[in-house]
Amino acid sequence: MFYTYIIQSLKDKSFYIGSTSDLKKRLKQHNSGQANYSSNKTPFKLVWYGASINKSKAQEFEKYLKSSSGFAFRNKRLV
C-alpha cells in the first residue's frame, strides 16, 4: 500500500504534501527533523492521508495536490 499525505506544522501552520509506502515511519522522520525540507518546521500533525494500491498513483495524486487546482481542492475538501 502507498500513501499520499498532508501534514501541518504546529510551529508555523504550513502544510507539507508527500507520498510514502510507510506512513508512520515517514511522519516520525518529519517530526525528528530527518526530512530536509521540513526539518525547521517541526513538530507536525497528520491532517489527511489517502491510500493507493501502487506507487505511481500515490505520486500522481501528490503532484495534483501541489498544483493550483489541487491546492483549491485540498483547501476546500481535505483540510
MOPAC internal coordinates of N, CA, C and O (Angstrom, degrees):
PM7 1SCF
backbone

  N    0.0000 0     0.00 0     0.00 0    0    0    0
  C    1.4493 1     0.00 0     0.00 0    1    0    0
  C    1.5336 1   108.49 1     0.00 0    2    1    0
  O    1.2310 1   120.70 1   -38.52 1    3    2    1
  N    1.3070 1   116.28 1   141.48 1    3    2    1
  C    1.4639 1   122.61 1   177.74 1    5    3    2
  C    1.5229 1   108.53 1  -122.75 1    6    5    3
  O    1.2310 1   120.93 1   -29.00 1    7    6    5
  N    1.3133 1   115.83 1   151.00 1    7    6    5
  C    1.4574 1   120.81 1  -172.99 1    9    7    6
  C    1.5196 1   111.64 1  -128.52 1   10    9    7
  O    1.2310 1   121.15 1   -37.21 1   11   10    9
  N    1.3159 1   115.40 1   142.79 1   11   10    9
  C    1.4497 1   123.36 1   166.11 1   13   11   10
  C    1.5171 1   104.27 1  -107.31 1   14   13   11
  O    1.2310 1   120.39 1   -44.49 1   15   14   13
  N    1.3296 1   116.87 1   135.51 1   15   14   13
  C    1.4618 1   118.86 1  -174.05 1   17   15   14
  C    1.5247 1   111.95 1  -139.22 1   18   17   15
  O    1.2310 1   121.56 1   -21.99 1   19   18   17
  N    1.3165 1   114.61 1   158.01 1   19   18   17
  C    1.4604 1   122.28 1   173.92 1   21   19   18
  C    1.5184 1   106.68 1  -127.06 1   22   21   19
  O    1.2310 1   120.86 1   -54.35 1   23   22   21
  N    1.3266 1   115.96 1   125.65 1   23   22   21
  C    1.4568 1   120.98 1   174.61 1   25   23   22
  C    1.5217 1   108.09 1  -118.44 1   26   25   23
  O    1.2310 1   121.15 1   -23.43 1   27   26   25
  N    1.3203 1   115.41 1   156.57 1   27   26   25
  C    1.4600 1   120.24 1   179.53 1   29   27   26
  C    1.5164 1   109.01 1  -125.69 1   30   29   27
  O    1.2310 1   121.11 1   -45.82 1   31   30   29
  N    1.3132 1   115.49 1   134.18 1   31   30   29
  C    1.4559 1   121.25 1   177.23 1   33   31   30
  C    1.5245 1   109.30 1   -72.00 1   34   33   31
  O    1.2310 1   120.65 1   -50.42 1   35   34   33
  N    1.3209 1   116.36 1   129.58 1   35   34   33
  C    1.4607 1   119.96 1   175.18 1   37   35   34
  C    1.5219 1   110.30 1   -78.51 1   38   37   35
  O    1.2310 1   120.62 1   166.23 1   39   38   37
  N    1.3265 1   116.41 1   -13.77 1   39   38   37
  C    1.4627 1   122.16 1  -179.64 1   41   39   38
  C    1.5294 1   111.80 1   -78.59 1   42   41   39
  O    1.2310 1   120.29 1   129.26 1   43   42   41
  N    1.3366 1   117.06 1   -50.74 1   43   42   41
  C    1.4669 1   119.43 1  -176.42 1   45   43   42
  C    1.5315 1   114.05 1  -126.73 1   46   45   43
  O    1.2310 1   120.11 1  -172.30 1   47   46   45
  N    1.3330 1   117.40 1     7.70 1   47   46   45
  C    1.4738 1   124.23 1   176.18 1   49   47   46
  C    1.5280 1   113.98 1    67.63 1   50   49   47
  O    1.2310 1   119.64 1  -169.97 1   51   50   49
  N    1.3305 1   118.29 1    10.03 1   51   50   49
  C    1.4658 1   120.51 1   177.88 1   53   51   50
  C    1.5293 1   109.92 1   -75.64 1   54   53   51
  O    1.2310 1   121.09 1   -20.06 1   55   54   53
  N    1.3328 1   115.51 1   159.94 1   55   54   53
  C    1.4569 1   121.78 1  -179.43 1   57   55   54
  C    1.5208 1   110.35 1  -107.36 1   58   57   55
  O    1.2310 1   121.15 1   -28.56 1   59   58   57
  N    1.3161 1   115.41 1   151.44 1   59   58   57
  C    1.4559 1   122.42 1   173.04 1   61   59   58
  C    1.5216 1   106.92 1  -131.20 1   62   61   59
  O    1.2310 1   120.38 1   -44.97 1   63   62   61
  N    1.3153 1   116.87 1   135.03 1   63   62   61
  C    1.4627 1   122.81 1   179.83 1   65   63   62
  C    1.5202 1   107.97 1  -116.65 1   66   65   63
  O    1.2310 1   120.68 1   -45.79 1   67   66   65
  N    1.3294 1   116.31 1   134.21 1   67   66   65
  C    1.4546 1   120.09 1   179.47 1   69   67   66
  C    1.5133 1   111.71 1  -152.83 1   70   69   67
  O    1.2310 1   121.20 1     0.94 1   71   70   69
  N    1.3271 1   115.31 1  -179.06 1   71   70   69
  C    1.4643 1   121.09 1   174.89 1   73   71   70
  C    1.5217 1   108.12 1  -140.52 1   74   73   71
  O    1.2310 1   120.95 1   -28.87 1   75   74   73
  N    1.3296 1   115.79 1   151.13 1   75   74   73
  C    1.4588 1   121.32 1  -175.40 1   77   75   74
  C    1.5223 1   110.38 1  -162.46 1   78   77   75
  O    1.2310 1   121.01 1   -14.49 1   79   78   77
  N    1.3203 1   115.67 1   165.51 1   79   78   77
  C    1.4626 1   120.34 1   173.75 1   81   79   78
  C    1.5287 1   111.10 1   -98.58 1   82   81   79
  O    1.2310 1   120.08 1   167.49 1   83   82   81
  N    1.3313 1   117.44 1   -12.51 1   83   82   81
  C    1.4662 1   121.89 1  -179.40 1   85   83   82
  C    1.5282 1   108.70 1  -134.07 1   86   85   83
  O    1.2310 1   120.91 1   -87.50 1   87   86   85
  N    1.3092 1   115.87 1    92.50 1   87   86   85
  C    1.4619 1   121.76 1  -172.95 1   89   87   86
  C    1.5264 1   112.46 1   -64.11 1   90   89   87
  O    1.2310 1   119.68 1   135.42 1   91   90   89
  N    1.3187 1   118.22 1   -44.58 1   91   90   89
  C    1.4687 1   120.89 1  -179.46 1   93   91   90
  C    1.5258 1   111.31 1   -61.98 1   94   93   91
  O    1.2310 1   120.75 1   135.22 1   95   94   93
  N    1.3194 1   116.17 1   -44.78 1   95   94   93
  C    1.4622 1   120.67 1   179.86 1   97   95   94
  C    1.5259 1   110.65 1   -63.58 1   98   97   95
  O    1.2310 1   120.54 1   137.11 1   99   98   97
  N    1.3227 1   116.58 1   -42.89 1   99   98   97
  C    1.4670 1   120.30 1  -178.14 1  101   99   98
  C    1.5224 1   111.42 1   -65.57 1  102  101   99
  O    1.2310 1   119.93 1   140.06 1  103  102  101
  N    1.3265 1   117.73 1   -39.94 1  103  102  101
  C    1.4631 1   120.61 1   177.69 1  105  103  102
  C    1.5302 1   110.32 1   -64.21 1  106  105  103
  O    1.2310 1   120.18 1   140.43 1  107  106  105
  N    1.3229 1   117.26 1   -39.57 1  107  106  105
  C    1.4703 1   120.73 1   176.40 1  109  107  106
  C    1.5211 1   110.64 1   -62.44 1  110  109  107
  O    1.2310 1   120.38 1   140.47 1  111  110  109
  N    1.3398 1   116.88 1   -39.53 1  111  110  109
  C    1.4660 1   120.64 1   178.01 1  113  111  110
  C    1.5228 1   110.86 1   -62.61 1  114  113  111
  O    1.2310 1   120.40 1   135.97 1  115  114  113
  N    1.3192 1   116.85 1   -44.03 1  115  114  113
  C    1.4645 1   119.96 1   178.32 1  117  115  114
  C    1.5286 1   110.30 1   -61.57 1  118  117  115
  O    1.2310 1   120.17 1   133.58 1  119  118  117
  N    1.3170 1   117.28 1   -46.42 1  119  118  117
  C    1.4605 1   120.96 1  -175.76 1  121  119  118
  C    1.5226 1   114.00 1   -72.48 1  122  121  119
  O    1.2310 1   119.96 1   158.99 1  123  122  121
  N    1.3203 1   117.68 1   -21.01 1  123  122  121
  C    1.4662 1   120.21 1   178.08 1  125  123  122
  C    1.5294 1   111.94 1   -94.22 1  126  125  123
  O    1.2310 1   120.11 1  -178.05 1  127  126  125
  N    1.3338 1   117.40 1     1.95 1  127  126  125
  C    1.4564 1   121.52 1   178.12 1  129  127  126
  C    1.5182 1   114.17 1    81.52 1  130  129  127
  O    1.2310 1   119.55 1  -166.45 1  131  130  129
  N    1.3255 1   118.47 1    13.55 1  131  130  129
  C    1.4632 1   121.93 1  -178.80 1  133  131  130
  C    1.5262 1   113.27 1   -83.48 1  134  133  131
  O    1.2310 1   119.87 1   170.93 1  135  134  133
  N    1.3083 1   117.86 1    -9.07 1  135  134  133
  C    1.4663 1   121.81 1   177.47 1  137  135  134
  C    1.5291 1   107.56 1   -96.96 1  138  137  135
  O    1.2310 1   120.19 1   -63.18 1  139  138  137
  N    1.3241 1   117.24 1   116.82 1  139  138  137
  C    1.4665 1   121.83 1  -171.30 1  141  139  138
  C    1.5234 1   114.53 1   -53.28 1  142  141  139
  O    1.2310 1   119.94 1   127.95 1  143  142  141
  N    1.3191 1   117.71 1   -52.05 1  143  142  141
  C    1.4632 1   121.00 1  -174.22 1  145  143  142
  C    1.5186 1   112.26 1   -61.93 1  146  145  143
  O    1.2310 1   120.42 1   141.91 1  147  146  145
  N    1.3163 1   116.81 1   -38.09 1  147  146  145
  C    1.4623 1   120.47 1  -172.46 1  149  147  146
  C    1.5246 1   113.99 1  -103.27 1  150  149  147
  O    1.2310 1   119.47 1  -173.49 1  151  150  149
  N    1.3190 1   118.62 1     6.51 1  151  150  149
  C    1.4638 1   121.05 1  -172.36 1  153  151  150
  C    1.5260 1   114.10 1   -62.48 1  154  153  151
  O    1.2310 1   119.44 1   151.43 1  155  154  153
  N    1.3198 1   118.68 1   -28.57 1  155  154  153
  C    1.4666 1   120.36 1  -178.87 1  157  155  154
  C    1.5269 1   112.96 1   -93.15 1  158  157  155
  O    1.2310 1   120.04 1  -170.92 1  159  158  157
  N    1.3262 1   117.53 1     9.08 1  159  158  157
  C    1.4649 1   120.74 1  -177.01 1  161  159  158
  C    1.5230 1   112.52 1  -118.64 1  162  161  159
  O    1.2310 1   119.61 1  -167.71 1  163  162  161
  N    1.3162 1   118.35 1    12.29 1  163  162  161
  C    1.4664 1   122.20 1  -178.10 1  165  163  162
  C    1.5223 1   110.80 1   -67.39 1  166  165  163
  O    1.2310 1   119.79 1   -26.98 1  167  166  165
  N    1.3067 1   118.01 1   153.02 1  167  166  165
  C    1.4582 1   130.67 1    -0.03 1  169  167  166
  C    1.5331 1   111.87 1   -86.46 1  170  169  167
  O    1.2310 1   121.49 1   -12.51 1  171  170  169
  N    1.3325 1   114.76 1   167.49 1  171  170  169
  C    1.4603 1   122.56 1  -179.86 1  173  171  170
  C    1.5157 1   111.13 1  -122.04 1  174  173  171
  O    1.2310 1   121.57 1   -25.62 1  175  174  173
  N    1.3364 1   114.60 1   154.38 1  175  174  173
  C    1.4629 1   119.92 1   169.52 1  177  175  174
  C    1.5236 1   107.29 1  -122.43 1  178  177  175
  O    1.2310 1   121.10 1   -34.21 1  179  178  177
  N    1.3141 1   115.50 1   145.79 1  179  178  177
  C    1.4579 1   121.65 1   177.00 1  181  179  178
  C    1.5216 1   107.78 1   -79.26 1  182  181  179
  O    1.2310 1   120.26 1   -57.56 1  183  182  181
  N    1.3368 1   117.11 1   122.44 1  183  182  181
  C    1.4669 1   119.84 1  -179.31 1  185  183  182
  C    1.5250 1   112.89 1  -106.85 1  186  185  183
  O    1.2310 1   120.23 1   158.12 1  187  186  185
  N    1.3453 1   117.16 1   -21.88 1  187  186  185
  C    1.4671 1   119.96 1   178.00 1  189  187  186
  C    1.5188 1   109.31 1  -164.35 1  190  189  187
  O    1.2310 1   120.87 1   -32.88 1  191  190  189
  N    1.3389 1   115.94 1   147.12 1  191  190  189
  C    1.4578 1   120.41 1   169.36 1  193  191  190
  C    1.5170 1   109.55 1  -150.44 1  194  193  191
  O    1.2310 1   121.11 1   -27.00 1  195  194  193
  N    1.3148 1   115.47 1   153.00 1  195  194  193
  C    1.4563 1   122.39 1   176.37 1  197  195  194
  C    1.5158 1   109.09 1  -134.02 1  198  197  195
  O    1.2310 1   120.28 1   -35.86 1  199  198  197
  N    1.3154 1   117.07 1   144.14 1  199  198  197
  C    1.4648 1   122.08 1  -178.28 1  201  199  198
  C    1.5256 1   110.82 1   -99.35 1  202  201  199
  O    1.2310 1   121.18 1   -34.80 1  203  202  201
  N    1.3213 1   115.35 1   145.20 1  203  202  201
  C    1.4671 1   122.93 1   176.22 1  205  203  202
  C    1.5204 1   108.55 1  -131.28 1  206  205  203
  O    1.2310 1   120.71 1   -25.88 1  207  206  205
  N    1.3151 1   116.25 1   154.12 1  207  206  205
  C    1.4628 1   118.75 1  -179.16 1  209  207  206
  C    1.5216 1   112.92 1   -83.38 1  210  209  207
  O    1.2310 1   120.25 1   165.33 1  211  210  209
  N    1.3252 1   117.13 1   -14.67 1  211  210  209
  C    1.4631 1   117.73 1   176.06 1  213  211  210
  C    1.5259 1   111.24 1  -141.95 1  214  213  211
  O    1.2310 1   121.61 1   -20.05 1  215  214  213
  N    1.3195 1   114.52 1   159.95 1  215  214  213
  C    1.4587 1   122.17 1  -174.74 1  217  215  214
  C    1.5265 1   112.40 1   -62.14 1  218  217  215
  O    1.2310 1   120.36 1   138.70 1  219  218  217
  N    1.3148 1   116.91 1   -41.30 1  219  218  217
  C    1.4674 1   119.80 1  -176.22 1  221  219  218
  C    1.5269 1   112.04 1   -64.11 1  222  221  219
  O    1.2310 1   119.94 1   143.23 1  223  222  221
  N    1.3270 1   117.72 1   -36.77 1  223  222  221
  C    1.4707 1   120.63 1   178.07 1  225  223  222
  C    1.5268 1   110.84 1   -67.34 1  226  225  223
  O    1.2310 1   120.19 1   139.57 1  227  226  225
  N    1.3224 1   117.24 1   -40.43 1  227  226  225
  C    1.4641 1   121.15 1   178.25 1  229  227  226
  C    1.5295 1   110.25 1   -63.65 1  230  229  227
  O    1.2310 1   120.28 1   136.78 1  231  230  229
  N    1.3184 1   117.06 1   -43.22 1  231  230  229
  C    1.4610 1   121.18 1   179.46 1  233  231  230
  C    1.5254 1   111.80 1   -68.97 1  234  233  231
  O    1.2310 1   120.71 1   144.32 1  235  234  233
  N    1.3169 1   116.24 1   -35.68 1  235  234  233
  C    1.4665 1   121.51 1   176.55 1  237  235  234
  C    1.5299 1   110.55 1   -61.23 1  238  237  235
  O    1.2310 1   120.76 1   134.18 1  239  238  237
  N    1.3381 1   116.15 1   -45.82 1  239  238  237
  C    1.4618 1   119.98 1  -179.17 1  241  239  238
  C    1.5240 1   110.64 1   -69.47 1  242  241  239
  O    1.2310 1   119.97 1   144.54 1  243  242  241
  N    1.3291 1   117.67 1   -35.46 1  243  242  241
  C    1.4690 1   121.26 1   174.71 1  245  243  242
  C    1.5283 1   109.67 1   -58.99 1  246  245  243
  O    1.2310 1   120.43 1   132.59 1  247  246  245
  N    1.3194 1   116.78 1   -47.41 1  247  246  245
  C    1.4673 1   121.70 1   179.71 1  249  247  246
  C    1.5276 1   110.78 1   -60.95 1  250  249  247
  O    1.2310 1   120.50 1   138.00 1  251  250  249
  N    1.3352 1   116.64 1   -42.00 1  251  250  249
  C    1.4655 1   120.77 1   178.03 1  253  251  250
  C    1.5265 1   110.70 1   -61.41 1  254  253  251
  O    1.2310 1   119.95 1   133.68 1  255  254  253
  N    1.3287 1   117.70 1   -46.32 1  255  254  253
  C    1.4671 1   120.54 1  -178.32 1  257  255  254
  C    1.5241 1   112.32 1   -62.98 1  258  257  255
  O    1.2310 1   120.55 1   155.65 1  259  258  257
  N    1.3267 1   116.55 1   -24.35 1  259  258  257
  C    1.4662 1   120.79 1   178.36 1  261  259  258
  C    1.5324 1   112.35 1   -86.15 1  262  261  259
  O    1.2310 1   120.04 1   170.67 1  263  262  261
  N    1.3337 1   117.53 1    -9.33 1  263  262  261
  C    1.4667 1   121.59 1   178.91 1  265  263  262
  C    1.5287 1   109.87 1   -80.68 1  266  265  263
  O    1.2310 1   120.11 1    -9.85 1  267  266  265
  N    1.3213 1   117.39 1   170.15 1  267  266  265
  C    1.4680 1   120.21 1  -178.92 1  269  267  266
  C    1.5253 1   111.92 1   -65.74 1  270  269  267
  O    1.2310 1   119.53 1   138.53 1  271  270  269
  N    1.3157 1   118.50 1   -41.47 1  271  270  269
  C    1.4675 1   119.50 1   178.04 1  273  271  270
  C    1.5262 1   110.55 1   -70.72 1  274  273  271
  O    1.2310 1   120.24 1   144.94 1  275  274  273
  N    1.3249 1   117.15 1   -35.06 1  275  274  273
  C    1.4587 1   121.03 1   176.35 1  277  275  274
  C    1.5119 1   111.97 1   -67.34 1  278  277  275
  O    1.2310 1   120.58 1   145.98 1  279  278  277
  N    1.3362 1   116.50 1   -34.02 1  279  278  277
  C    1.4654 1   121.64 1   176.87 1  281  279  278
  C    1.5266 1   109.82 1   -60.45 1  282  281  279
  O    1.2310 1   120.38 1   134.76 1  283  282  281
  N    1.3203 1   116.87 1   -45.24 1  283  282  281
  C    1.4666 1   121.37 1   178.85 1  285  283  282
  C    1.5301 1   110.59 1   -65.10 1  286  285  283
  O    1.2310 1   120.08 1   135.99 1  287  286  285
  N    1.3276 1   117.46 1   -44.01 1  287  286  285
  C    1.4661 1   121.99 1   177.84 1  289  287  286
  C    1.5243 1   110.51 1   -60.27 1  290  289  287
  O    1.2310 1   120.69 1   133.41 1  291  290  289
  N    1.3255 1   116.29 1   -46.59 1  291  290  289
  C    1.4677 1   121.63 1   179.78 1  293  291  290
  C    1.5193 1   111.36 1   -57.43 1  294  293  291
  O    1.2310 1   120.65 1   131.61 1  295  294  293
  N    1.3137 1   116.35 1   -48.39 1  295  294  293
  C    1.4654 1   119.95 1  -176.69 1  297  295  294
  C    1.5202 1   112.83 1   -70.54 1  298  297  295
  O    1.2310 1   120.28 1   149.11 1  299  298  297
  N    1.3243 1   117.07 1   -30.89 1  299  298  297
  C    1.4622 1   120.35 1  -178.44 1  301  299  298
  C    1.5240 1   112.44 1   -84.20 1  302  301  299
  O    1.2310 1   119.99 1   143.38 1  303  302  301
  N    1.3291 1   117.63 1   -36.62 1  303  302  301
  C    1.4694 1   121.10 1  -170.59 1  305  303  302
  C    1.5254 1   116.01 1  -111.34 1  306  305  303
  O    1.2310 1   119.68 1   152.95 1  307  306  305
  N    1.3331 1   118.22 1   -27.05 1  307  306  305
  C    1.4635 1   119.20 1  -169.50 1  309  307  306
  C    1.5263 1   115.26 1  -108.39 1  310  309  307
  O    1.2310 1   120.02 1   142.25 1  311  310  309
  N    1.3212 1   117.56 1   -37.75 1  311  310  309
  C    1.4774 1   118.92 1  -176.45 1  313  311  310
  C    1.5081 1   112.07 1  -122.20 1  314  313  311
  O    1.2310 1   120.10 1   180.00 1  315  314  313

